[in-house]
């Protein structure tokens, strides 16, 4: 099963986002070459966008 999305307003580190992306590609299929479902593809795109935001520094870390 793929990891559930974080609640709105929850900020993840780049490492945590990368871990979720990897789990999405491997979890339950045994091989990353197997395609994603439409739902998984949408989650993948959301995670990639969040990762790009973190890498650009758009996300402010909690104090």
HELIX and SHEET records of a PDB file:
HELIX    1   1 UNK A   14  UNK A   26  1                                  13    
HELIX    2   2 UNK A   38  UNK A   56  1                                  19    
END                                                                             
